[in-house]
Amino acid sequence: MMTKKRYVLVGSGGRAEFFYGALATDFKETSELLAFCDINQTRMDYANRILVDKYKYGAVRTYKSNEFDQMIEQEKPDAVIVTSMDRTHHTYIIRALELGCDVVTEKPMTVDEKKCQDILDAVERTGRNVRVTFNYRYAPHHTKARELIADGTIGKVTSVHFEWLLNTRHGADYFRRWHRNKQNSGGLLVHKSTHHFDLVNFWIGSQPESVFAFGDLLFYGRENAEQRGETQFYERATGNPIAENDPFALHLDKNDHLKAMYLDAEHEDGYRRDQSVFGDGINIEDTMGVLVRYKNNAILTYSLNAYLPWEGYRIAFNGTKGRLEMNIVEQSYVNSGGKKADEGALKEKTIKVFPMFAAPYEVEVEVGVGGHGGGDPVLLNDLFGTPVEDPFNRAANHIDGARSILTGIAANRSIQTGLAVQIDDLVKFHK
């Protein structure tokens, strides 16, 4: 009989079901979910209802966030899954390590350089393992890009141009939620771009060295709306007649899942999931441009905009033997507002190689099944199933997690100061 690996999960909100749903179904032979931990009892109770009704799995024990140590002592898990608000990740990661557990954490690993250093120090001190769930690494088209580059198809990569578009459905969603406060999320250059900066590190096999950035709030927020001539404003959408015809509004009472997870849980912690994207109090950027030099001398130009007509990205790798282009259109979504498989699902993709002295050609890649371009199921098996040998080394640890967020953290500092930021000035990695 195989001994099942035992897990507890902290943070039972929108991202949690991705993990506990997998543990309750595809990986119940190798893994066991023991408990939920959250600041909000109503939300944990709802997660248990999903476990029972949707996944036919027994309800698990629940612990409030101040009972974390007690949960570890009583449940004795092998690992803690962290899917709480970004600014709390480091608290649970570090304490789990200190109490003898490994950690599986949602990205971003944390939101600033001090918390990042504290995690690096805790891993060194405890000798435990941290996995960061970069599902985009596992998407077949992203893996193919790494393979083409590693095989020398375009020679040595000298520069990368990377444009990411968030549309007015998905992009707007970050401005309704706790993400709109940079203290909570690190802004989109940390919360969202950690995926993208990790991919560049992964693709070109190098690490960021120096970062310069501009960024601003140019579309969302009340002041921008006023300048465009808007005169009607509201604080939250649900039950508000002013929001009835607003295409940016999210009505929690019109989606059973969102109502149960957030609206019915408000009385405990006051969290409102449906704030107006044109309200006051937003201090993250929606328009960002970043310039990065890597330790192998490659240069990245990166842009992220959160209010565009379509969702997806365009990437060009320039090398000493040619150019590789990747154009991707993704399915738009609202977090927890629909099927998990719709999150980052592919709608269109093309990968094209332009050799320096030969005819260009298109590269065919299998279409992955599942969210994030087909990366989600592969990642989940790597975490909870029986991992297969991976020549691409897609499993990401705390070092990968740190290097991905440090580009965004450095970009935030550059936006604030107007100066280039050296990554080595932010944290010290243990040898």
N, C-alpha and C positions, 0 to 999 in steps of 0.2 A: 504494500500500500504506500502510495506517495504521500508524504507529509505536506499538508496544505500550508501555504504561506498566509499568515494572519495579518489583516489590515484594519486600521481605523481611519476615518476620514474627517478632516476639519474643514468646515465651510460647506454647508449643504445648499448653496444657492445655484445659480444658473449653470456653472461648469461641472458641478459635482456629479450629475447623472451620467455624464460621459464615462466616468470611472466606476461608480457603483452599479450602473446598469451592466457594464462588461463583467464585473466580478460576479454578478448574480446570474449571468447567463453563460456566455462563451467560456468563462474561466472558472466556473464553480468547482471543477474537478481539481484545479491546482491552487485555488485561492479561496480565502474565506473572509467575508466582511463581518466585523465584530461590533462596530459602534460608529455613531455620528457625534460630532462635537460642533457646537455653533453658539453664537450669542442669542439666537432666536429659537425658542422651543417650537413655535408654530411651524416654522420652516422645516425643522427636523422631523416633526410629526408628519408633515406632508411628504417628505422624502421617504419615510417609512411606508406611507400609503402607496407610493409608487412602487417601492420594493415588493409589496405584497400583491397589489392589484395588477400591475403591469408585468412584473418579472417573476411572480409566483415564488418569491423568496421570503423567508421569515423576517419579520421586523427585527431590527437590531436595537441595542441599548443606546440611549442618548445621554449626552453630558453637556452642560453649559460650558462656555469657554473658560470660565474660572475653575473648572473641574478637570482641566487637561491633564495635570499630573496624576490625579486620582484615576482618570481613565486609563492611562498608561500602566499604572500599578495594578489595576484590577483586570484589564483585558490582556495585558502582556503581548502586544502586537509585535510582529517582526518589523513592520514598516508603517509609517504615517503618511497618508495622502493629504496634501495641502492644497485646497482650492478656495481659500478664504480671500478677503479683500487684499490686494497686492501689498499694501503697507504693513500688513500683519504677517506676511509670509515668513520673514526672518525670525519672528518670535517663536512660531511653531516649529520651524526647521531646526533652530538652534536648541530649543528645549527637547525636541524629540531625539536629536543626536546625543544630548547630554544624558538622557534617560535610557540610552542603549538601543535606539531604533534607527533603522535606515529611513530615508525619506524619498517620496515621489512628489515633486512639486509642479504645479501648473506654472507656466511662464507668466510674467517675468519672475525670475528667482527672487528679486526684491527691487526696490525703487531708487536707491541712492548708494553712493560709494561707501558710506559708513556702515550701513546695514550689510552691504556686500562684503566688506572686510570682516565684519563680525561672523558671517557665515563661513568664509574661507578659514578663519581662525578656528572656528568650532569643528570643522571637518578635520583639520590638522590635529586638534587637541583630542578628539574622540576616536578618530580612525574609522568612523562610520561613513556610509555612502549616501550621496544625494543624486537622484536622477531628475533631470529637467525635461518636461514632456514636449519636445519640439517635433510635433507631428508633421510639419511641412517637410522636414528632412526625408520622411518616408514616402512621400508622394512619388510615384514612378517617374514623372517628368523631371522632378527636382533631382532624383537620384541619377537619372540619365545625364543631366547637365554636369553633375560631378564626375561621372564616368568619362564623358567626352573630354572634359578638361584634364582629368588625370591621365588619359591616354595620349595627351598631346595633340589633340585634333586641331586646335588653333594655336599651338605653341605655348609659350609662357604668357599668362594673362597679365596685361599691362594696365588695363582700365576696365571699369564696369560702370554702366549707366543703368540705373534701377529706378523705375517710376511706378509707384503704387497708388491705385485709385480706390478710395472708399466712396460708395455712392450715398445718395440722400436717404437711404433706408438703414443700411448697416453703419455708415459713417456717422449719421445723426445719432445713432443709439448710444455712442460714447458720451454724448453731451446731455443725455437724459439721466444718466446714472452717476454713481459715485466716482466714475472715471473723470468727470468734469473738474474735479479738484486734484491738482497736481500732487498734493501731499498724499493722496490715496493711491494714485496710479503711476506717478512719474511722468504723466502726460503721454500722448500717443507715441512719442519717440522712444519711450521705454515700454509701455504696455503693449502696443501693437508692433512697433518696429523691431522689438527684440526678435521676432520671427525672422524678419528680413535681414537684419544684421547677422544673425546666426547663420542664415543661409549663405551669405557672402563668405563668412569665415569658413564654412563647410565646403563651399564650392572651390574656393581658390587656395585652401589649405594654408591660410595665414591668419594673422591677428592684427587688430587695429592698433595704430601707433599714435596718430595725431588727428584731431577732429575740429572742424570749423562749421558753424551752422547759423542760419537765420530761421526764424519762425515767428508766427503771429496768429492772433485770432481775427480773421478777416471776413468770416461769413456768419458763424453762429454768435450768440450773445445779443443782449438787448441793444447795445449801442449800434452794432452793425445793422440790425433790423430797422432801427429808427432812421438811420441814414438812408435806407432804401425806401423809406416812406411808410413803414408799418406803424399803425396807430393802436392796434388791439393786442394786448398782452395778457398772459395768464401765468400762474405759478405751476400748476399741474393740469394734465389733460383729462383724467378720469372724472366724469360727471360734470365737466365744464362746457357749457354751450358755446363759448368762444372758440374752443378747440375742436368743435365738431367737424369743421371742414378744413382743418389744418393738416396738410399732408405730412407734416413732421410730428404730429401728435401720436402718442401711444396710449390707447385706452385699455387699461388693465381689466376692466369689467367685461370686455368683449372677447377675452381669451381665457378659458377656464384655467389653463396651466399658470399663466401669469397672475391671475387673480388669486389662486391658492398659494402660490409661492411668495407673492409680494404684497398684494392689497390686503389679504386676510392676515398677514403677519405684521402689518405696520404698527399695530398697537403696542408691540413689544419693544421695538427699537427706533421707531419713527422714520425708517428709511422709505423714501418715495422713489419708485422706479420710473415714474412717468413725468419727470420734470420737463418744463418747456426748454427746448434747445435755444430759445431766444430770450431766456431769462437772465437775471443778474447772477453773479457769483461763479461764473465760468472762468477758470484761470489756466486752461490748457490751450495749446495752439491747434488750429485746424489747417494751417498752411505751413509747410516745412521744407527746407532745402538743406542738405548736409553734404559736406565734402570730407572724405576720409582718406588718409594715406596709411597703407598697411606696411608691416615689417618686411614684406618682400618687395616693397616699392610700388605695388599696384595702387591705383587711385580709384576711389568710388565717388560717383556723383549720384545722390539719392534724393528723391522727392516724395512727399506724402501729402495728399490732399483729401479732405474728409467730406466733400459735398459735391461730388461729381456725378454725371449722368449714368455711368456704368461702373461695374465693380471688377477689378482685376489688376493686371500689372504687365509692364513691358520691361524686359531686361536685355541688355546687349553686353557681351563680353568681347573685348578687343584683345587680340594676342599677336604674337610675333609671326604667326603663320596664317592668320585669318580672323574671322569674326563669327560669333555664335549669338543668334537672336532667339528669344523666347517670348511669345505673346500669349497671354492667358486671360480668359474671361471667366469669372466665377459667379456662382449663384449668390445672390444677395440674401441676407437673413437678419433677423432680430434675435439676439441671444435669448434662448428659452422660449421663443415665440413660434417654434415649429419643430420639424424633424431634425434630429442631430445630424443625420447624413447630409442635410442641406448646407451645413456650415462649411463654407469654402469649397463646395462641390464644383467640379469643372463643368463649364458650358461649352467653351471653345479652347483649343490650344494648338499652337504651332511652334515647332522647334526647327530652326533652319541654320545650316552651316554655310558660311561664305569663305571658302579657301582663298588664299592670297592669289594663287595663279591657276585656278580651276573653276569649273562651273559650280554655282551654289546648289545645295540639295537639302531636301527636307528629311528630318529624322523622325521615323515612326516610333511611337512609344505606346505601350499598352495603356488602356484607360483604367485607372484604379477605381475600385468600388468603395463607396463610403465618403465621409466628410474629409475636408482639407485635401482634395485631389486624390483621394484613395489612400492617404497616409494614415488616417486614424486606425483602421483595423490592424495594420502592420505594426504600428507603435504599440497598440494594446497587447498584441501577442508578444512583442518584445519585452513588455513590462510584466505581464501576468501569465503568459502561456509558456510554451517551450521555445525559447529563442533559437533561431537558426543562425548558422555562421554568416556573418555580414562583412563582406570585403570592403564595404563603404563606411564602416564604423559610424553608423548613424546614432547609436545610443549616446545621449548627451549627459555629461556629469556636471558637477558644480563649477568646474573650470570653464566649460562651454557656456554654462549659464551666466557666469560672471562676464566673460568676454562679449557675449551678445548684448547685455544691458549696459556695459561700460561705454559702448559707442553712443547710445542714447543719453546716458547720464552726462557724458562729455559734451554732447550736442546741447543739452539743456543749459549747461554751464556756459557754453560759448554764446548761446542766444542771450543769456543774462549779462555777460561781460563784454561781448563783442570781440573776444580774443580766441585764438586757437588753443585747444586743450590737449595736453599730452596724457595719454592713457596711463603711463607709468607713474604719473603724479597723483592718480586717484586711489589706487590700491597696490598692495604688495602681495604677489603670489608666493606661496611657500614652495620651496624647491623639493 
